[in-house]
Amino acid sequence: MIGQAKRLYELNEIAGSKLGKNGKIFAFASGKGGVGKTFVSLNLAMALSSGGKKILVMDLDFNLSNINVLLNSSSGNKLQTYFTNEKSLPDLVYKYNKNLHFIFGDSGVADYPEITPTALYKLFQDIKFNLPHKYDFIFLDLPPGVNKNILTTLTLVDEIVLLTSPEPTSVMDSYVVIKSLKASGLDYPVNIIVNKAGKSQGETAFQNLYQAVNHFLKFPIKFLGNISNSADVTQSIMEQRPFFEHYTASPVYGELLSIAREVNKINHVVNNSQS
């Protein structure tokens, strides 16, 4: 698994002079399910778009997608039709509002096409050639874990945002993801968000992860912030009402804005280094 992903990473580096690294493509990943990755990626996109940034969110949890469920929205054009060569990526874009667009995945399709590393590499070529000029950020919401396709995807994006929680098992799962990324050849920092945690809990969880990663892997990670465990979040999910649009008085709203500013800084650093 790591050998294939490392080879694709090397191919992407070779193609870098043509494809470039523009700091726009962010993958949201997690070592385990249930840490709120989809909630965070969706609402950070809303936070950035509310400030005038143009965002595309792609649901890459192939055949188990649920961003459309959180939005209570639907589109007839889904990602399966890209892999069956029926549609191009621009054909699949669902315009939620002026600044926020989506490409939805599928759920429970019986004959879903096999997603090979080669198919993923083609997808990223199309993303990097056909989409960045239209958007300030492209967010990719990935399934949890670190299987072959996930690892391949993570080696092809500009930035990785790894979601964890304060639970020791979740922190350990994040360590395993970072270990796999290092083995595949990745050498730039992974960004960490601790979800379902207050400020003190979040900082402690990050420090535990940092110490393990620094001691055993000598690999850089960066803390983007924490998001508190809140009944408002649960209610927004149950009601299928986007949190950022309906719970502006919640402390979580401010935490999302703070992390969105950190994400924006990453983009500015990359752009300034290229100018």
N, C-alpha and C positions, 0 to 999 in steps of 0.2 A: 504493500500500500504506500509506504513512505517513498519507495524507489520511484514509483510512477509519479507521485506528486512532486518529488524533487526534480524529476526530468521536466515536467510541465513548468515548474518554477524557473528552471534554467532556460527553457524556451521563451518564457515570458520576459526574462531579463535580456535575452538576445534580441527579442523584438522591441525592447524598450525604446530604442532610438526612434522607432516608428510609432509605437503606441503611446509612449510617454507615461509618466507618473504625475498626475495632476492633483492628487489629494482629494479627488471628488468621490471615489468609490469606497464606501464604508460597508464592511460586512459585520453583521451582528450575530454573534455566536454564543454558545454556552456549552458547558460540559455535560449538563443534565437538563432534563425538561422541568418545567414548572418554576423557573426563576424569573419569568416575566419578560423574556426577550422580545416577543412580538409587541407587547404593550409598550415597552420602552422605545423600540425603534419607531413605532407608529407615532407616539406622542412627541418624541424628539423631532421627528420630521414636521409635525404640526407646529412645534415651537419655533423652528427655524423658518418655516414658511410664513408664519405670522409676522416675522421680522423682515419679510421681503425676499427671502431666498427662494429660488425655484428648486423643488425637491421631487425626485422620482423614487418611490419605494417599490421594490420588486420582492414578491414573496417566492423565495426559492426553497420552501419546504415542499418539495415535489410530491404532489398527490395527498398531502396532509395540510393544506394551506388553510389559514384562518384569519388573515388580515381583513378580508372582506366581511367576515362575521363580526369582528370588532367594530367595523364601520357601518354595519347594517346596509351594505351596498353590494351590488352585483354587476357583472359585465359578461356579455356573451363571448368575449375574446379573452382566452386564458392561455397560460404558458404552454400547455400541451400542444397547441396548434403551431407554436414555433418549432418544437422538436419534431413534429411530423411534416415540417416544411410547407404548411398551409398558410402561415402568416409571418410577416417580419416583425421585429420588436416594436417599431413605431406603430404598427397596426394594433398592438395590444394595449396601448396606453389608455387608461381610464382617467379622465380629468375630473378630479374631485372638486377642485376650485382652480383659480387662476395660477396659483403657485405650487399646488400639491397634486401630483399625479401618481398613479399606481399601475403596476402590472400584476394582476392577480394570478395565483396558481390554481391548482385543481385539488379536489378531495374525492377519494374513493373511485377513481376511474379504473374500470376493470382491465383495460388493455393499454395502460399508460406506457409510453415508450421507455426503453432502457436508457438511463442517463449515464453515458460512459465518460471517462476523463476527456476523450477527444471531443465529445459533444459539448462538454463544459468549456473547453478551450475555445471552440468556435463561438459559443455564447459570449465569452469575454471579448473576443475580437470584435463581435458585432456591437457589444455594449460600448467599447472604447472608441470605435470608429463612428457609430451612428447616434450616440446619445449625449456625450458630455457637453457638446456645444449648446445644448438646450437647457442644461441644468447646472445649478451650483453644487448640488450634492446628489449622489445616487446611493440609496440605502438598500442593502440586500439583507433580508431577513432569512436566516438559515435555520435548518432543523437542528436540534440539540445533538451533541455527541461529536465524535471525531472519526467518522468512517471515511472511506476513500474519496467520495465526492465532496464531503465537507472539507477535508484537508486540501484537496486540489483547489477548491474555491478560495480557501483562505490564503493560499500561496499566490493567488492571481489578483487580489484586490490591492487598493492603495493603503487602506487602514483597516485594522481589526479592532472591534469593540467586543470584549469578552464580558458577558454578564455572569455574575455569581451572586450568592447570597451569604449571610453570615454563618450558615451551617457548615461545620467542618467537612462534611461529605461533599458539599458544593465547592468549597475552596480546593479540596483535593482533586475533584474532577477538573477544575480550571487549571490546576498544575499539570495534569495529564495532557490537556489540550496544548498548553504552552510547550511541554516537553516534546510532543509530536511535531509541533511547528518548528522547533529548533532542529530536530532531526531531519526535517524536510528541506532545510536550508534557509529558513526565514532569519533575517538578521536585523529587523527594525522593531521598535517597541510595540508591544500590544497594550491597548487601552483597556482599563478595567472600570466597570461600573458595578457597585454592590447594591443590589436591589433588595427590597423588603428589610431595610436596615436604617436605623437612625444614624445621626452623624458619628457618634462614638462607636457604635457597632460596625458601621461601614469602614471607618478608619482602622479599627482593629482587624477586621477581616482582610483588608488590603495589606496591612503590615504582615500578617501571618503568611499570606501568599507571597508577598515581596521577599520575605526572609527565606522562604523555601526556594523560590525561583533564583534568587541571587546566590544562595549558598551552593545549590546543587547544579544549577544550569548556567549561571552567569549570563542571564538573559534579561534585557530591559523591559520593564512594564511601567505604565503610567496610570495614576489614579485620576479618573475623570469626575468622580463624585458618588454620592449615595442617593438612594430614593427610599423614602420611609415606607413602612408597612402601613397601609391606610384603608379604612373601610370605604372611603370614597373611590378608591381604585377598584375594589371588588364590585361596588355598586355600578360603576361605569361599564365594567365588563358585562355584568349581568343584564344591564339595560341596553347594551350595544350602542352606547352613546360615547363618542370619543372624549376621553377624560379632559384633554387640554382645552376643549371648547366649552365644557360645561361645569368645570370645578375650579374656577379661577381663584377661589378663596382658600383652597386647600394648600397646606405647606408643600405638598408634592408638586404643585404647579410651579412654585418658586424653585424647587430642586431641579425640575426639568429645564427651566430657563437657564439655570446656572450651568448645567451640563451642556446645554445647547451652545452657550457661549464658549465653552471649552472646545467643543467640536468645531466651531467656527474658527477658533484660533489655530487649530491644526491645519485647516485649509489655507489660512493666511500665511502660515509659516512655510508651507510647501510652495505656494505661489511666489512669495518674496524670495525664496531661495533660487527660483528659476528666472527671476527678473534681473 
